[in-house]
Structure formats: C-alpha cells, structure tokens
C-alpha cells in the first residue's frame, strides 16, 4: 500500500488510493515557505485498524525533514500523534 502525495505549493495531501478510489488522506496547507498546517486526517472504514493514520503522519514527517519544513498540527489526530511520538518533535513549530 503506497502513500502518494499531491502538492501544489499552497496546499497538499498525503493519500492512499486503491483501484481509483481514495481510501485515506491527510490534508495540509502552507503557512509561509517553511511551515505547513495539517488540518484533516480521514481513513475509510475498509482500512481502519491498520495504522494508516500513523503512516500518513510518518510520510508527512519524511517530507518535512527532506524540505526543512515545520508543522502546526491542527487536526486532532495529527496533533495526538505528534504529542505521542517524541521522535517527531523536531518538526513542531
């Protein structure tokens, strides 16, 4: 199961698409050149219980580290993951 990314320089999302249907996504918006705001995470019932939300956050952390970007996690799920996973604290604003 591959996590894909869409990014237009203003907003973007990490998502999982299976057979042409998007079954999970985490959306973000840029807040300047070096910050993003994660505002929503959604996982279809078909993928529940597989840690997909965590995988979406992990993909975003990889992206942020590679691009020297920090995050403001407004999405309650993403905020909880960043609070729980101390190894991601380097990306927090």
PyMOL Python script that loads the backbone (N, CA, C, O; Angstrom):
from pymol import cmd

cmd.read_pdbstr("""\
ATOM      1  N   UNK A   1       0.844  -1.176   0.000  1.00  0.00           N
ATOM      2  CA  UNK A   1       0.000   0.000   0.000  1.00  0.00           C
ATOM      3  C   UNK A   1       0.893   1.244   0.000  1.00  0.00           C
ATOM      4  O   UNK A   1       1.594   1.514   0.975  1.00  0.00           O
ATOM      5  N   UNK A   2       0.861   1.982  -1.082  1.00  0.00           N
ATOM      6  CA  UNK A   2       1.713   3.152  -1.232  1.00  0.00           C
ATOM      7  C   UNK A   2       1.007   4.423  -0.803  1.00  0.00           C
ATOM      8  O   UNK A   2      -0.178   4.620  -1.074  1.00  0.00           O
ATOM      9  N   UNK A   3       1.757   5.279  -0.130  1.00  0.00           N
ATOM     10  CA  UNK A   3       1.243   6.602   0.214  1.00  0.00           C
ATOM     11  C   UNK A   3       1.714   7.550  -0.879  1.00  0.00           C
ATOM     12  O   UNK A   3       2.910   7.667  -1.144  1.00  0.00           O
ATOM     13  N   UNK A   4       0.770   8.214  -1.500  1.00  0.00           N
ATOM     14  CA  UNK A   4       1.044   9.172  -2.569  1.00  0.00           C
ATOM     15  C   UNK A   4       0.973  10.579  -1.982  1.00  0.00           C
ATOM     16  O   UNK A   4       0.453  10.780  -0.885  1.00  0.00           O
ATOM     17  N   UNK A   5       1.499  11.545  -2.725  1.00  0.00           N
ATOM     18  CA  UNK A   5       1.429  12.936  -2.288  1.00  0.00           C
ATOM     19  C   UNK A   5       1.041  13.823  -3.447  1.00  0.00           C
ATOM     20  O   UNK A   5       1.513  13.653  -4.571  1.00  0.00           O
ATOM     21  N   UNK A   6       0.171  14.776  -3.154  1.00  0.00           N
ATOM     22  CA  UNK A   6      -0.169  15.858  -4.069  1.00  0.00           C
ATOM     23  C   UNK A   6       0.262  17.142  -3.369  1.00  0.00           C
ATOM     24  O   UNK A   6       0.002  17.308  -2.177  1.00  0.00           O
ATOM     25  N   UNK A   7       0.915  18.053  -4.089  1.00  0.00           N
ATOM     26  CA  UNK A   7       1.352  19.322  -3.502  1.00  0.00           C
ATOM     27  C   UNK A   7       1.402  20.352  -4.618  1.00  0.00           C
ATOM     28  O   UNK A   7       2.099  20.160  -5.614  1.00  0.00           O
ATOM     29  N   UNK A   8       0.658  21.457  -4.453  1.00  0.00           N
ATOM     30  CA  UNK A   8       0.682  22.498  -5.478  1.00  0.00           C
ATOM     31  C   UNK A   8       1.411  23.761  -5.016  1.00  0.00           C
ATOM     32  O   UNK A   8       1.339  24.802  -5.669  1.00  0.00           O
ATOM     33  N   UNK A   9       2.112  23.659  -3.883  1.00  0.00           N
ATOM     34  CA  UNK A   9       2.853  24.805  -3.368  1.00  0.00           C
ATOM     35  C   UNK A   9       2.050  25.681  -2.432  1.00  0.00           C
ATOM     36  O   UNK A   9       2.609  26.535  -1.743  1.00  0.00           O
ATOM     37  N   UNK A  10       0.737  25.476  -2.401  1.00  0.00           N
ATOM     38  CA  UNK A  10      -0.147  26.208  -1.480  1.00  0.00           C
ATOM     39  C   UNK A  10      -0.811  25.260  -0.501  1.00  0.00           C
ATOM     40  O   UNK A  10      -0.999  25.578   0.674  1.00  0.00           O
ATOM     41  N   UNK A  11      -1.162  24.090  -1.010  1.00  0.00           N
ATOM     42  CA  UNK A  11      -1.789  23.066  -0.178  1.00  0.00           C
ATOM     43  C   UNK A  11      -1.428  21.706  -0.745  1.00  0.00           C
ATOM     44  O   UNK A  11      -0.864  21.599  -1.834  1.00  0.00           O
ATOM     45  N   UNK A  12      -1.761  20.676   0.004  1.00  0.00           N
ATOM     46  CA  UNK A  12      -1.455  19.348  -0.484  1.00  0.00           C
ATOM     47  C   UNK A  12      -2.086  18.282   0.377  1.00  0.00           C
ATOM     48  O   UNK A  12      -2.824  18.572   1.319  1.00  0.00           O
ATOM     49  N   UNK A  13      -1.784  17.049   0.041  1.00  0.00           N
ATOM     50  CA  UNK A  13      -2.293  15.924   0.826  1.00  0.00           C
ATOM     51  C   UNK A  13      -1.424  14.693   0.601  1.00  0.00           C
ATOM     52  O   UNK A  13      -0.799  14.516  -0.445  1.00  0.00           O
ATOM     53  N   UNK A  14      -1.413  13.861   1.621  1.00  0.00           N
ATOM     54  CA  UNK A  14      -0.849  12.523   1.539  1.00  0.00           C
ATOM     55  C   UNK A  14      -2.055  11.607   1.483  1.00  0.00           C
ATOM     56  O   UNK A  14      -3.006  11.795   2.241  1.00  0.00           O
ATOM     57  N   UNK A  15      -2.036  10.617   0.600  1.00  0.00           N
ATOM     58  CA  UNK A  15      -3.236   9.801   0.434  1.00  0.00           C
ATOM     59  C   UNK A  15      -2.894   8.385  -0.019  1.00  0.00           C
ATOM     60  O   UNK A  15      -1.803   8.101  -0.513  1.00  0.00           O
ATOM     61  N   UNK A  16      -3.872   7.523   0.173  1.00  0.00           N
ATOM     62  CA  UNK A  16      -3.794   6.150  -0.317  1.00  0.00           C
ATOM     63  C   UNK A  16      -4.974   5.954  -1.250  1.00  0.00           C
ATOM     64  O   UNK A  16      -6.127   6.191  -0.891  1.00  0.00           O
ATOM     65  N   UNK A  17      -4.650   5.515  -2.461  1.00  0.00           N
ATOM     66  CA  UNK A  17      -5.673   5.276  -3.474  1.00  0.00           C
ATOM     67  C   UNK A  17      -5.571   3.819  -3.900  1.00  0.00           C
ATOM     68  O   UNK A  17      -4.494   3.329  -4.240  1.00  0.00           O
ATOM     69  N   UNK A  18      -6.705   3.137  -3.877  1.00  0.00           N
ATOM     70  CA  UNK A  18      -6.747   1.738  -4.282  1.00  0.00           C
ATOM     71  C   UNK A  18      -7.817   1.591  -5.360  1.00  0.00           C
ATOM     72  O   UNK A  18      -8.980   1.942  -5.157  1.00  0.00           O
ATOM     73  N   UNK A  19      -7.401   1.067  -6.503  1.00  0.00           N
ATOM     74  CA  UNK A  19      -8.314   0.856  -7.632  1.00  0.00           C
ATOM     75  C   UNK A  19      -9.096   2.122  -7.979  1.00  0.00           C
ATOM     76  O   UNK A  19     -10.302   2.074  -8.220  1.00  0.00           O
ATOM     77  N   UNK A  20      -8.388   3.259  -8.001  1.00  0.00           N
ATOM     78  CA  UNK A  20      -9.003   4.518  -8.399  1.00  0.00           C
ATOM     79  C   UNK A  20      -9.829   5.216  -7.340  1.00  0.00           C
ATOM     80  O   UNK A  20     -10.427   6.257  -7.612  1.00  0.00           O
ATOM     81  N   UNK A  21      -9.876   4.661  -6.131  1.00  0.00           N
ATOM     82  CA  UNK A  21     -10.657   5.264  -5.051  1.00  0.00           C
ATOM     83  C   UNK A  21      -9.730   5.673  -3.915  1.00  0.00           C
ATOM     84  O   UNK A  21      -8.924   4.875  -3.435  1.00  0.00           O
ATOM     85  N   UNK A  22      -9.853   6.916  -3.495  1.00  0.00           N
ATOM     86  CA  UNK A  22      -9.055   7.399  -2.382  1.00  0.00           C
ATOM     87  C   UNK A  22      -9.665   6.891  -1.072  1.00  0.00           C
ATOM     88  O   UNK A  22     -10.811   7.204  -0.750  1.00  0.00           O
ATOM     89  N   UNK A  23      -8.887   6.103  -0.322  1.00  0.00           N
ATOM     90  CA  UNK A  23      -9.397   5.485   0.901  1.00  0.00           C
ATOM     91  C   UNK A  23      -8.833   6.094   2.175  1.00  0.00           C
ATOM     92  O   UNK A  23      -9.311   5.793   3.268  1.00  0.00           O
ATOM     93  N   UNK A  24      -7.825   6.943   2.048  1.00  0.00           N
ATOM     94  CA  UNK A  24      -7.265   7.618   3.217  1.00  0.00           C
ATOM     95  C   UNK A  24      -6.566   8.882   2.750  1.00  0.00           C
ATOM     96  O   UNK A  24      -5.982   8.921   1.668  1.00  0.00           O
ATOM     97  N   UNK A  25      -6.636   9.932   3.595  1.00  0.00           N
ATOM     98  CA  UNK A  25      -5.916  11.151   3.239  1.00  0.00           C
ATOM     99  C   UNK A  25      -5.650  11.996   4.477  1.00  0.00           C
ATOM    100  O   UNK A  25      -6.359  11.926   5.480  1.00  0.00           O
ATOM    101  N   UNK A  26      -4.612  12.783   4.361  1.00  0.00           N
ATOM    102  CA  UNK A  26      -4.272  13.775   5.365  1.00  0.00           C
ATOM    103  C   UNK A  26      -3.955  15.049   4.592  1.00  0.00           C
ATOM    104  O   UNK A  26      -3.051  15.056   3.757  1.00  0.00           O
ATOM    105  N   UNK A  27      -4.684  16.120   4.859  1.00  0.00           N
ATOM    106  CA  UNK A  27      -4.523  17.353   4.096  1.00  0.00           C
ATOM    107  C   UNK A  27      -3.737  18.387   4.878  1.00  0.00           C
ATOM    108  O   UNK A  27      -3.738  18.404   6.109  1.00  0.00           O
ATOM    109  N   UNK A  28      -3.062  19.254   4.125  1.00  0.00           N
ATOM    110  CA  UNK A  28      -2.293  20.332   4.738  1.00  0.00           C
ATOM    111  C   UNK A  28      -2.319  21.572   3.862  1.00  0.00           C
ATOM    112  O   UNK A  28      -2.605  21.513   2.666  1.00  0.00           O
ATOM    113  N   UNK A  29      -2.009  22.704   4.501  1.00  0.00           N
ATOM    114  CA  UNK A  29      -1.923  23.995   3.829  1.00  0.00           C
ATOM    115  C   UNK A  29      -0.609  24.643   4.232  1.00  0.00           C
ATOM    116  O   UNK A  29      -0.190  24.538   5.384  1.00  0.00           O
ATOM    117  N   UNK A  30       0.039  25.308   3.293  1.00  0.00           N
ATOM    118  CA  UNK A  30       1.275  26.017   3.618  1.00  0.00           C
ATOM    119  C   UNK A  30       0.957  27.279   4.416  1.00  0.00           C
ATOM    120  O   UNK A  30      -0.030  27.966   4.150  1.00  0.00           O
ATOM    121  N   UNK A  31       1.800  27.569   5.389  1.00  0.00           N
ATOM    122  CA  UNK A  31       1.740  28.803   6.178  1.00  0.00           C
ATOM    123  C   UNK A  31       3.107  29.457   6.014  1.00  0.00           C
ATOM    124  O   UNK A  31       3.948  29.385   6.910  1.00  0.00           O
ATOM    125  N   UNK A  32       3.323  30.089   4.878  1.00  0.00           N
ATOM    126  CA  UNK A  32       4.641  30.619   4.545  1.00  0.00           C
ATOM    127  C   UNK A  32       5.435  29.580   3.785  1.00  0.00           C
ATOM    128  O   UNK A  32       4.885  28.577   3.332  1.00  0.00           O
ATOM    129  N   UNK A  33       6.731  29.819   3.644  1.00  0.00           N
ATOM    130  CA  UNK A  33       7.582  28.925   2.857  1.00  0.00           C
ATOM    131  C   UNK A  33       8.086  27.718   3.631  1.00  0.00           C
ATOM    132  O   UNK A  33       8.460  26.710   3.032  1.00  0.00           O
ATOM    133  N   UNK A  34       8.098  27.811   4.959  1.00  0.00           N
ATOM    134  CA  UNK A  34       8.749  26.767   5.750  1.00  0.00           C
ATOM    135  C   UNK A  34       7.854  26.133   6.806  1.00  0.00           C
ATOM    136  O   UNK A  34       8.346  25.500   7.740  1.00  0.00           O
ATOM    137  N   UNK A  35       6.532  26.302   6.660  1.00  0.00           N
ATOM    138  CA  UNK A  35       5.590  25.707   7.613  1.00  0.00           C
ATOM    139  C   UNK A  35       4.360  25.175   6.876  1.00  0.00           C
ATOM    140  O   UNK A  35       3.912  25.743   5.880  1.00  0.00           O
ATOM    141  N   UNK A  36       3.830  24.064   7.398  1.00  0.00           N
ATOM    142  CA  UNK A  36       2.533  23.585   6.923  1.00  0.00           C
ATOM    143  C   UNK A  36       1.610  23.411   8.120  1.00  0.00           C
ATOM    144  O   UNK A  36       2.050  23.220   9.254  1.00  0.00           O
ATOM    145  N   UNK A  37       0.335  23.484   7.833  1.00  0.00           N
ATOM    146  CA  UNK A  37      -0.700  23.234   8.839  1.00  0.00           C
ATOM    147  C   UNK A  37      -1.426  21.964   8.405  1.00  0.00           C
ATOM    148  O   UNK A  37      -2.054  21.936   7.347  1.00  0.00           O
ATOM    149  N   UNK A  38      -1.339  20.913   9.221  1.00  0.00           N
ATOM    150  CA  UNK A  38      -2.106  19.703   8.947  1.00  0.00           C
ATOM    151  C   UNK A  38      -3.500  19.941   9.510  1.00  0.00           C
ATOM    152  O   UNK A  38      -3.657  20.177  10.708  1.00  0.00           O
ATOM    153  N   UNK A  39      -4.514  19.880   8.648  1.00  0.00           N
ATOM    154  CA  UNK A  39      -5.856  20.253   9.082  1.00  0.00           C
ATOM    155  C   UNK A  39      -6.885  19.124   9.078  1.00  0.00           C
ATOM    156  O   UNK A  39      -7.980  19.285   9.617  1.00  0.00           O
ATOM    157  N   UNK A  40      -6.549  17.997   8.482  1.00  0.00           N
ATOM    158  CA  UNK A  40      -7.567  16.935   8.422  1.00  0.00           C
ATOM    159  C   UNK A  40      -6.913  15.591   8.115  1.00  0.00           C
ATOM    160  O   UNK A  40      -6.011  15.496   7.282  1.00  0.00           O
ATOM    161  N   UNK A  41      -7.385  14.559   8.801  1.00  0.00           N
ATOM    162  CA  UNK A  41      -6.979  13.185   8.512  1.00  0.00           C
ATOM    163  C   UNK A  41      -8.235  12.335   8.451  1.00  0.00           C
ATOM    164  O   UNK A  41      -9.118  12.446   9.302  1.00  0.00           O
ATOM    165  N   UNK A  42      -8.305  11.486   7.437  1.00  0.00           N
ATOM    166  CA  UNK A  42      -9.502  10.664   7.238  1.00  0.00           C
ATOM    167  C   UNK A  42      -9.087   9.295   6.704  1.00  0.00           C
ATOM    168  O   UNK A  42      -8.297   9.200   5.765  1.00  0.00           O
ATOM    169  N   UNK A  43      -9.627   8.239   7.309  1.00  0.00           N
ATOM    170  CA  UNK A  43      -9.333   6.870   6.866  1.00  0.00           C
ATOM    171  C   UNK A  43     -10.652   6.128   6.682  1.00  0.00           C
ATOM    172  O   UNK A  43     -11.485   6.090   7.588  1.00  0.00           O
ATOM    173  N   UNK A  44     -10.830   5.544   5.510  1.00  0.00           N
ATOM    174  CA  UNK A  44     -12.030   4.773   5.201  1.00  0.00           C
ATOM    175  C   UNK A  44     -12.142   3.559   6.124  1.00  0.00           C
ATOM    176  O   UNK A  44     -11.133   2.999   6.551  1.00  0.00           O
ATOM    177  N   UNK A  45     -13.356   3.166   6.423  1.00  0.00           N
ATOM    178  CA  UNK A  45     -13.618   2.006   7.287  1.00  0.00           C
ATOM    179  C   UNK A  45     -12.879   0.751   6.818  1.00  0.00           C
ATOM    180  O   UNK A  45     -12.470  -0.073   7.636  1.00  0.00           O
ATOM    181  N   UNK A  46     -12.710   0.608   5.504  1.00  0.00           N
ATOM    182  CA  UNK A  46     -12.038  -0.579   4.953  1.00  0.00           C
ATOM    183  C   UNK A  46     -10.597  -0.704   5.443  1.00  0.00           C
ATOM    184  O   UNK A  46     -10.044  -1.803   5.479  1.00  0.00           O
ATOM    185  N   UNK A  47      -9.986   0.429   5.823  1.00  0.00           N
ATOM    186  CA  UNK A  47      -8.582   0.427   6.231  1.00  0.00           C
ATOM    187  C   UNK A  47      -8.397   0.639   7.736  1.00  0.00           C
ATOM    188  O   UNK A  47      -7.267   0.686   8.223  1.00  0.00           O
ATOM    189  N   UNK A  48      -9.484   0.764   8.458  1.00  0.00           N
ATOM    190  CA  UNK A  48      -9.392   1.006   9.907  1.00  0.00           C
ATOM    191  C   UNK A  48      -8.629  -0.122  10.592  1.00  0.00           C
ATOM    192  O   UNK A  48      -8.706  -1.282  10.186  1.00  0.00           O
ATOM    193  N   UNK A  49      -7.887   0.244  11.645  1.00  0.00           N
ATOM    194  CA  UNK A  49      -7.170  -0.744  12.437  1.00  0.00           C
ATOM    195  C   UNK A  49      -5.832  -1.177  11.856  1.00  0.00           C
ATOM    196  O   UNK A  49      -5.195  -2.091  12.379  1.00  0.00           O
ATOM    197  N   UNK A  50      -5.403  -0.528  10.781  1.00  0.00           N
ATOM    198  CA  UNK A  50      -4.139  -0.904  10.130  1.00  0.00           C
ATOM    199  C   UNK A  50      -3.032   0.127  10.366  1.00  0.00           C
ATOM    200  O   UNK A  50      -1.952   0.025   9.785  1.00  0.00           O
ATOM    201  N   UNK A  51      -3.301   1.112  11.212  1.00  0.00           N
ATOM    202  CA  UNK A  51      -2.292   2.136  11.480  1.00  0.00           C
ATOM    203  C   UNK A  51      -2.075   3.092  10.328  1.00  0.00           C
ATOM    204  O   UNK A  51      -1.017   3.712  10.224  1.00  0.00           O
ATOM    205  N   UNK A  52      -3.054   3.218   9.470  1.00  0.00           N
ATOM    206  CA  UNK A  52      -2.919   4.050   8.273  1.00  0.00           C
ATOM    207  C   UNK A  52      -2.728   5.525   8.639  1.00  0.00           C
ATOM    208  O   UNK A  52      -1.907   6.208   8.027  1.00  0.00           O
ATOM    209  N   UNK A  53      -3.465   6.016   9.614  1.00  0.00           N
ATOM    210  CA  UNK A  53      -3.312   7.411  10.038  1.00  0.00           C
ATOM    211  C   UNK A  53      -1.887   7.707  10.472  1.00  0.00           C
ATOM    212  O   UNK A  53      -1.324   8.743  10.118  1.00  0.00           O
ATOM    213  N   UNK A  54      -1.300   6.783  11.248  1.00  0.00           N
ATOM    214  CA  UNK A  54       0.090   6.937  11.678  1.00  0.00           C
ATOM    215  C   UNK A  54       1.035   6.950  10.487  1.00  0.00           C
ATOM    216  O   UNK A  54       2.006   7.706  10.468  1.00  0.00           O
ATOM    217  N   UNK A  55       0.749   6.110   9.489  1.00  0.00           N
ATOM    218  CA  UNK A  55       1.597   6.052   8.297  1.00  0.00           C
ATOM    219  C   UNK A  55       1.529   7.350   7.494  1.00  0.00           C
ATOM    220  O   UNK A  55       2.527   7.786   6.919  1.00  0.00           O
ATOM    221  N   UNK A  56       0.351   7.960   7.459  1.00  0.00           N
ATOM    222  CA  UNK A  56       0.213   9.245   6.774  1.00  0.00           C
ATOM    223  C   UNK A  56       1.040  10.313   7.485  1.00  0.00           C
ATOM    224  O   UNK A  56       1.726  11.103   6.836  1.00  0.00           O
ATOM    225  N   UNK A  57       0.976  10.338   8.814  1.00  0.00           N
ATOM    226  CA  UNK A  57       1.776  11.305   9.580  1.00  0.00           C
ATOM    227  C   UNK A  57       3.260  11.039   9.353  1.00  0.00           C
ATOM    228  O   UNK A  57       4.031  11.980   9.162  1.00  0.00           O
ATOM    229  N   UNK A  58       3.672   9.773   9.372  1.00  0.00           N
ATOM    230  CA  UNK A  58       5.079   9.432   9.152  1.00  0.00           C
ATOM    231  C   UNK A  58       5.547   9.919   7.779  1.00  0.00           C
ATOM    232  O   UNK A  58       6.658  10.435   7.651  1.00  0.00           O
ATOM    233  N   UNK A  59       4.717   9.760   6.766  1.00  0.00           N
ATOM    234  CA  UNK A  59       5.066  10.231   5.420  1.00  0.00           C
ATOM    235  C   UNK A  59       5.228  11.750   5.415  1.00  0.00           C
ATOM    236  O   UNK A  59       6.119  12.281   4.753  1.00  0.00           O
ATOM    237  N   UNK A  60       4.370  12.440   6.150  1.00  0.00           N
ATOM    238  CA  UNK A  60       4.488  13.900   6.201  1.00  0.00           C
ATOM    239  C   UNK A  60       5.782  14.319   6.897  1.00  0.00           C
ATOM    240  O   UNK A  60       6.417  15.291   6.491  1.00  0.00           O
ATOM    241  N   UNK A  61       6.174  13.590   7.943  1.00  0.00           N
ATOM    242  CA  UNK A  61       7.410  13.909   8.654  1.00  0.00           C
ATOM    243  C   UNK A  61       8.614  13.721   7.726  1.00  0.00           C
ATOM    244  O   UNK A  61       9.522  14.552   7.720  1.00  0.00           O
ATOM    245  N   UNK A  62       8.628  12.651   6.954  1.00  0.00           N
ATOM    246  CA  UNK A  62       9.715  12.437   5.983  1.00  0.00           C
ATOM    247  C   UNK A  62       9.794  13.599   5.001  1.00  0.00           C
ATOM    248  O   UNK A  62      10.876  14.115   4.725  1.00  0.00           O
ATOM    249  N   UNK A  63       8.649  14.005   4.478  1.00  0.00           N
ATOM    250  CA  UNK A  63       8.573  15.132   3.544  1.00  0.00           C
ATOM    251  C   UNK A  63       9.091  16.410   4.197  1.00  0.00           C
ATOM    252  O   UNK A  63       9.876  17.145   3.597  1.00  0.00           O
ATOM    253  N   UNK A  64       8.650  16.672   5.430  1.00  0.00           N
ATOM    254  CA  UNK A  64       9.068  17.891   6.118  1.00  0.00           C
ATOM    255  C   UNK A  64      10.569  17.891   6.399  1.00  0.00           C
ATOM    256  O   UNK A  64      11.227  18.917   6.233  1.00  0.00           O
ATOM    257  N   UNK A  65      11.102  16.779   6.812  1.00  0.00           N
ATOM    258  CA  UNK A  65      12.544  16.698   7.086  1.00  0.00           C
ATOM    259  C   UNK A  65      13.344  16.910   5.803  1.00  0.00           C
ATOM    260  O   UNK A  65      14.363  17.601   5.817  1.00  0.00           O
ATOM    261  N   UNK A  66      12.903  16.335   4.717  1.00  0.00           N
ATOM    262  CA  UNK A  66      13.609  16.460   3.437  1.00  0.00           C
ATOM    263  C   UNK A  66      13.575  17.888   2.901  1.00  0.00           C
ATOM    264  O   UNK A  66      14.457  18.291   2.142  1.00  0.00           O
ATOM    265  N   UNK A  67      12.549  18.657   3.298  1.00  0.00           N
ATOM    266  CA  UNK A  67      12.364  20.009   2.770  1.00  0.00           C
ATOM    267  C   UNK A  67      12.527  21.099   3.820  1.00  0.00           C
ATOM    268  O   UNK A  67      12.209  22.261   3.568  1.00  0.00           O
ATOM    269  N   UNK A  68      13.024  20.724   4.999  1.00  0.00           N
ATOM    270  CA  UNK A  68      13.243  21.671   6.099  1.00  0.00           C
ATOM    271  C   UNK A  68      11.983  22.484   6.412  1.00  0.00           C
ATOM    272  O   UNK A  68      12.013  23.713   6.479  1.00  0.00           O
ATOM    273  N   UNK A  69      10.883  21.764   6.600  1.00  0.00           N
ATOM    274  CA  UNK A  69       9.581  22.364   6.889  1.00  0.00           C
ATOM    275  C   UNK A  69       9.151  21.960   8.292  1.00  0.00           C
ATOM    276  O   UNK A  69       9.394  20.835   8.730  1.00  0.00           O
ATOM    277  N   UNK A  70       8.508  22.892   8.989  1.00  0.00           N
ATOM    278  CA  UNK A  70       7.945  22.628  10.318  1.00  0.00           C
ATOM    279  C   UNK A  70       6.430  22.485  10.167  1.00  0.00           C
ATOM    280  O   UNK A  70       5.874  22.738   9.099  1.00  0.00           O
ATOM    281  N   UNK A  71       5.767  22.071  11.266  1.00  0.00           N
ATOM    282  CA  UNK A  71       4.331  21.804  11.190  1.00  0.00           C
ATOM    283  C   UNK A  71       3.572  22.408  12.371  1.00  0.00           C
ATOM    284  O   UNK A  71       4.073  22.505  13.491  1.00  0.00           O
ATOM    285  N   UNK A  72       2.357  22.803  12.064  1.00  0.00           N
ATOM    286  CA  UNK A  72       1.364  23.161  13.074  1.00  0.00           C
ATOM    287  C   UNK A  72       0.242  22.141  12.882  1.00  0.00           C
ATOM    288  O   UNK A  72      -0.542  22.269  11.942  1.00  0.00           O
ATOM    289  N   UNK A  73       0.147  21.130  13.754  1.00  0.00           N
ATOM    290  CA  UNK A  73      -0.879  20.094  13.575  1.00  0.00           C
ATOM    291  C   UNK A  73      -2.217  20.497  14.205  1.00  0.00           C
ATOM    292  O   UNK A  73      -2.438  20.260  15.393  1.00  0.00           O
ATOM    293  N   UNK A  74      -3.100  21.098  13.422  1.00  0.00           N
ATOM    294  CA  UNK A  74      -4.417  21.497  13.921  1.00  0.00           C
ATOM    295  C   UNK A  74      -5.404  20.335  13.933  1.00  0.00           C
ATOM    296  O   UNK A  74      -6.347  20.332  14.725  1.00  0.00           O
ATOM    297  N   UNK A  75      -5.198  19.366  13.076  1.00  0.00           N
ATOM    298  CA  UNK A  75      -6.037  18.166  13.066  1.00  0.00           C
ATOM    299  C   UNK A  75      -5.853  17.447  14.404  1.00  0.00           C
ATOM    300  O   UNK A  75      -4.718  17.177  14.797  1.00  0.00           O
ATOM    301  N   UNK A  76      -6.937  17.132  15.109  1.00  0.00           N
ATOM    302  CA  UNK A  76      -6.807  16.466  16.414  1.00  0.00           C
ATOM    303  C   UNK A  76      -6.026  15.151  16.360  1.00  0.00           C
ATOM    304  O   UNK A  76      -5.240  14.868  17.264  1.00  0.00           O
ATOM    305  N   UNK A  77      -6.229  14.356  15.328  1.00  0.00           N
ATOM    306  CA  UNK A  77      -5.496  13.097  15.215  1.00  0.00           C
ATOM    307  C   UNK A  77      -3.998  13.359  15.044  1.00  0.00           C
ATOM    308  O   UNK A  77      -3.178  12.786  15.762  1.00  0.00           O
ATOM    309  N   UNK A  78      -3.647  14.217  14.100  1.00  0.00           N
ATOM    310  CA  UNK A  78      -2.231  14.515  13.862  1.00  0.00           C
ATOM    311  C   UNK A  78      -1.588  15.127  15.100  1.00  0.00           C
ATOM    312  O   UNK A  78      -0.452  14.794  15.438  1.00  0.00           O
ATOM    313  N   UNK A  79      -2.303  16.017  15.775  1.00  0.00           N
ATOM    314  CA  UNK A  79      -1.772  16.632  16.998  1.00  0.00           C
ATOM    315  C   UNK A  79      -1.473  15.569  18.046  1.00  0.00           C
ATOM    316  O   UNK A  79      -0.451  15.644  18.728  1.00  0.00           O
ATOM    317  N   UNK A  80      -2.355  14.579  18.182  1.00  0.00           N
ATOM    318  CA  UNK A  80      -2.148  13.496  19.151  1.00  0.00           C
ATOM    319  C   UNK A  80      -0.926  12.661  18.784  1.00  0.00           C
ATOM    320  O   UNK A  80      -0.169  12.249  19.663  1.00  0.00           O
ATOM    321  N   UNK A  81      -0.730  12.410  17.496  1.00  0.00           N
ATOM    322  CA  UNK A  81       0.427  11.629  17.058  1.00  0.00           C
ATOM    323  C   UNK A  81       1.719  12.398  17.342  1.00  0.00           C
ATOM    324  O   UNK A  81       2.683  11.820  17.844  1.00  0.00           O
ATOM    325  N   UNK A  82       1.745  13.683  17.030  1.00  0.00           N
ATOM    326  CA  UNK A  82       2.946  14.473  17.289  1.00  0.00           C
ATOM    327  C   UNK A  82       3.238  14.569  18.790  1.00  0.00           C
ATOM    328  O   UNK A  82       4.399  14.630  19.195  1.00  0.00           O
ATOM    329  N   UNK A  83       2.209  14.581  19.594  1.00  0.00           N
ATOM    330  CA  UNK A  83       2.403  14.617  21.045  1.00  0.00           C
ATOM    331  C   UNK A  83       2.948  13.283  21.562  1.00  0.00           C
ATOM    332  O   UNK A  83       3.796  13.250  22.454  1.00  0.00           O
ATOM    333  N   UNK A  84       2.453  12.196  20.994  1.00  0.00           N
ATOM    334  CA  UNK A  84       2.833  10.848  21.423  1.00  0.00           C
ATOM    335  C   UNK A  84       4.230  10.450  20.941  1.00  0.00           C
ATOM    336  O   UNK A  84       4.991   9.825  21.680  1.00  0.00           O
ATOM    337  N   UNK A  85       4.559  10.807  19.723  1.00  0.00           N
ATOM    338  CA  UNK A  85       5.819  10.387  19.099  1.00  0.00           C
ATOM    339  C   UNK A  85       6.877  11.480  19.270  1.00  0.00           C
ATOM    340  O   UNK A  85       6.971  12.399  18.456  1.00  0.00           O
ATOM    341  N   UNK A  86       7.660  11.367  20.325  1.00  0.00           N
ATOM    342  CA  UNK A  86       8.690  12.365  20.604  1.00  0.00           C
ATOM    343  C   UNK A  86       9.704  12.494  19.468  1.00  0.00           C
ATOM    344  O   UNK A  86      10.299  13.556  19.288  1.00  0.00           O
ATOM    345  N   UNK A  87       9.903  11.428  18.709  1.00  0.00           N
ATOM    346  CA  UNK A  87      10.868  11.474  17.617  1.00  0.00           C
ATOM    347  C   UNK A  87      10.428  12.426  16.488  1.00  0.00           C
ATOM    348  O   UNK A  87      11.218  12.736  15.596  1.00  0.00           O
ATOM    349  N   UNK A  88       9.172  12.884  16.529  1.00  0.00           N
ATOM    350  CA  UNK A  88       8.690  13.836  15.535  1.00  0.00           C
ATOM    351  C   UNK A  88       8.758  15.276  16.038  1.00  0.00           C
ATOM    352  O   UNK A  88       8.430  16.197  15.291  1.00  0.00           O
ATOM    353  N   UNK A  89       9.170  15.490  17.272  1.00  0.00           N
ATOM    354  CA  UNK A  89       9.111  16.817  17.890  1.00  0.00           C
ATOM    355  C   UNK A  89       9.999  17.842  17.163  1.00  0.00           C
ATOM    356  O   UNK A  89       9.773  19.045  17.286  1.00  0.00           O
ATOM    357  N   UNK A  90      10.999  17.379  16.417  1.00  0.00           N
ATOM    358  CA  UNK A  90      11.852  18.305  15.668  1.00  0.00           C
ATOM    359  C   UNK A  90      11.107  19.032  14.557  1.00  0.00           C
ATOM    360  O   UNK A  90      11.603  20.031  14.036  1.00  0.00           O
ATOM    361  N   UNK A  91       9.938  18.554  14.189  1.00  0.00           N
ATOM    362  CA  UNK A  91       9.161  19.196  13.120  1.00  0.00           C
ATOM    363  C   UNK A  91       8.131  20.182  13.653  1.00  0.00           C
ATOM    364  O   UNK A  91       7.562  20.947  12.874  1.00  0.00           O
ATOM    365  N   UNK A  92       7.876  20.186  14.954  1.00  0.00           N
ATOM    366  CA  UNK A  92       6.883  21.087  15.512  1.00  0.00           C
ATOM    367  C   UNK A  92       7.388  22.531  15.530  1.00  0.00           C
ATOM    368  O   UNK A  92       8.565  22.789  15.779  1.00  0.00           O
ATOM    369  N   UNK A  93       6.482  23.457  15.262  1.00  0.00           N
ATOM    370  CA  UNK A  93       6.822  24.886  15.299  1.00  0.00           C
ATOM    371  C   UNK A  93       7.084  25.271  16.738  1.00  0.00           C
ATOM    372  O   UNK A  93       7.389  26.430  17.022  1.00  0.00           O
TER     373      UNK A  93
END
""", "prot")
cmd.dss("prot")
cmd.show_as("cartoon", "prot")
cmd.util.cbc("prot")
cmd.orient("prot")
